[in-house]
Amino acid sequence: MVATKTATLNLRIDPVLKEVLRNAAAREHRSVANMVEQLIRVHCAERGIKITDLREMSPRARQD
């Protein structure tokens, strides 16, 4: 995988879920951000959702 520029994602989450996320990330020696990214990738793979490479996206989609 080629390293690309990252985007910031701010969200509100139940404190209990946040702690579960922290624990899950620690068990896999991941950062919380990396764990969220991995969960999204697994979710998409399980549901047949293609993750489009940034270079394939329209300029408008890249700004969002």
Order of alpha helices (4+ residues) and beta strands (2+ residues): alpha-alpha-alpha
